[in-house]
Amino acid sequence: MTEETFKSNRGVFDAVVFANKQIRQRFYRLGLEFSGDGAAAFAQTRPGQFAEIDLSDVKLPPKEEIAEDLQDSAERKVLLRRPFSFCDVISQRGKTRVEILYCALGPATLRMTTLSAGNSVSVIGPLGNGFQMPADKKTALLVSGGMGAGPLIHLAKAITTEYPQVEVTAFAGAKTKTELPFEKPLDEISRQLGFALHEFAMYAVESQLATDDGSIGYKGFVTDCFSQWLGQQRSLSANDTIIYSCGPEAMLARIAKIAEDKKIDCQVSMERMMACGIGVCQSCAIKCRVEGSDEMVYKLCCKDGPVFDSREVVF
Amino acid sequence: MNETMDISIDFSRLKLANPVFTASGTCGYAEELADFMDVNQLGGFITKSVTVKPRMGNDTPRVVETDSGMLNAIGLANLGLEAFIQEKLPAISKLTVPVFVNVAGETIEDYVAVAQRLATEQAIAGFELNISCPNVAKGGLSFGTDPAQVTEITSAVKQAAGDKILMVKLSPCVTDISVIARAAVEAGADVLSLVNTFTAMVIDIESRKPVLANRTGGLSGPAIKPIAVYMVNKVFNEVTKERGIPILGLGGIRTASDAVEFIIAGATAVAIGTANFVEPNCAVKIIEGIKKYCDGKEIKNIRELIGSLE
């Protein structure tokens, strides 16, 4: 499937909500179903691609249900669409179902929590370029920080389905246990067996957890957890390995450095405040190197990304 | 409804199929929108700014949402005149809709150079002189707030523009917009477009820093619409009506009713900006909505509506 084919399929589509489940505290998983042209367009969604969703008309939760620290921002009206990537895409019998992992932390995502089965939302997509698949690799290492886990869950599924010869290992980090965007970490025994998270275990992908405060898993940054693990892999060949990462920019910068030091290919999924998502507003600029020169250019997160080769990005 | 209703307008020396444009900076160079709308259905198209040299633009964040609006501080990021001609003009020349190139620069010579180079291009109907960008250190808004400079830059570009239509885009960030409007018209502007964005700021109260890397940005969206409508009406009454100069009205339009308000206030045509980000096809819906309004009010010719404010 070429990039051109994706682009010609994108459009503005209505999707119907089929699920909106609170998985823990502020984290939710929204399911949207597309029919007709929307189903055809979104069936081709690659991990790392995203969509722009119009939440301006969605109602807020009752005031008493809104956390105190979000009361002020809940008051703000929503004008622009919001970009979301997917943690799963399933297409069958002419329908396409996509799932979005999200955190309710502002006026738009708070509104999102009130969507229920049968509601309709306007979605533009699929947009941007997803992760390049590890066709010539033996090992894929997935490193996420906070909400960055979403597209990496989708990627774990795609790699294990399309490239079963590639061994995939995932690392997920957050500030603390309650800020891990997963349904629930698996029990101690599973963790000791290397399967900390159900979301990855369902694709037989081993996973490790890190929290800044050590409330679960490795105590410290996920980047340190990953770096230590990498240091212990004596048999890993840099050429046959690729790192995929999504999370806060400081974390991506650290992952990019680790990849550079170890000479491992690395793809990072970036984030910027966007207005349009389709390459016209020029808001979501990412400073990039021009190969073979000292020159810098701005690329657009929405159109040229959100996934970039880590060597390209100027962090 | 009469689907073939004529809502065509005279726009300086052009006859346009309908009065709806997309605003500069919200629709790229047209090709970006191909998957979402048929640009040829518009009355007119205005490109993202073109400057002599390529411009990288400002650091990020470049946008932030506000109540019923947004701030942007893109900083005139564009590929520059030569790349525009090489990479964008071939596709633009295939469009049937009249295309205006938004021209920006740091000096009068910059503006003149772009206009002169493009004046012979058949694919271009005219220019929109951007003397109202609030997000650049040099040029931009500093030209548009001083009547003497408006006169100088307008007449210089008018000379360079040959037979192309010259539209001058005004900033609302002035004490009396009619003074600037008069200076532009007397120096040769064929059309006035108003308003550009309002200089504004959003502060992050945790860090006590402005949210935008540029510190300030231009406020657009529904929040500015009533002020824009007022300014269009003021300029129409005080400057353009007696001279027969058309106004392209813009500022927060997202529905056909919004567009009709601007036309009643005195705009001959309107441009859709921020709303394109939310609904890339909204200009086409607005064209249909204007037809419906005219049909419902038994308005035979949309010209009856222009400046019809009681």
Contacts between the chains, C-beta under 8 A, distances in Angstrom:
chain1	res1	chain2	res2	distance
A	7	B	35	6.9
A	8	B	35	6.8
A	10	B	35	5.4
A	11	B	35	6.1
A	11	B	36	6.8
A	12	B	36	6.5
A	12	B	279	7.4
A	12	B	280	6.7
A	12	B	281	6.7
A	54	B	278	6.5
A	54	B	279	7.9
A	56	B	278	7.4
A	76	B	65	7.7
A	76	B	66	7.9
A	76	B	67	5.7
A	77	B	67	5.2
A	77	B	68	5.4
A	78	B	65	7.5
A	79	B	65	5.8
A	79	B	68	6.1
A	79	B	69	6.6
A	79	B	70	6.4
A	79	B	221	5.8
A	79	B	222	7.2
A	79	B	274	7.5
A	79	B	278	6.8
A	80	B	65	5.3
A	80	B	70	6.3
A	80	B	277	6.0
A	80	B	278	6.2
A	81	B	277	7.5
A	81	B	278	6.0
A	124	B	36	7.9
A	124	B	280	7.2
A	272	B	60	5.7
A	272	B	61	7.4
A	273	B	60	7.2
A	273	B	61	5.0
A	273	B	62	7.4
A	273	B	63	5.3
A	273	B	64	6.6
A	274	B	63	7.4
A	275	B	63	5.0
A	275	B	70	6.3
A	275	B	72	7.1
A	275	B	274	7.7
A	275	B	277	4.5
A	276	B	26	7.7
A	276	B	276	7.3
A	276	B	277	4.2
A	276	B	280	7.6
A	278	B	32	6.4
A	278	B	33	7.7
A	278	B	35	7.9
A	278	B	36	7.1
A	278	B	280	6.5
A	279	B	28	6.6
A	279	B	32	5.0
A	280	B	25	8.0
A	280	B	26	6.3
A	280	B	27	5.6
A	280	B	28	4.1
A	280	B	32	4.9
A	280	B	33	7.0
A	280	B	48	7.6
A	280	B	276	7.3
A	280	B	277	7.7
A	281	B	25	7.3
A	281	B	26	6.7
A	281	B	63	7.0
A	281	B	72	7.2
A	281	B	74	7.4
A	281	B	277	5.9
A	282	B	25	7.6
A	282	B	48	7.6
A	282	B	57	6.3
A	282	B	62	7.1
A	282	B	74	4.8
A	282	B	77	4.9
A	283	B	60	7.6
A	283	B	61	7.9
A	283	B	62	4.7
A	283	B	63	4.0
A	283	B	72	6.7
A	283	B	74	6.8
A	284	B	60	7.3
A	284	B	62	7.7
A	285	B	57	6.2
A	285	B	59	7.9
A	285	B	60	5.4
A	285	B	62	6.4
A	285	B	77	7.0
A	286	B	60	7.9
A	296	B	56	7.5
A	297	B	56	7.0
A	298	B	56	5.3
A	298	B	57	6.1
A	298	B	77	6.5
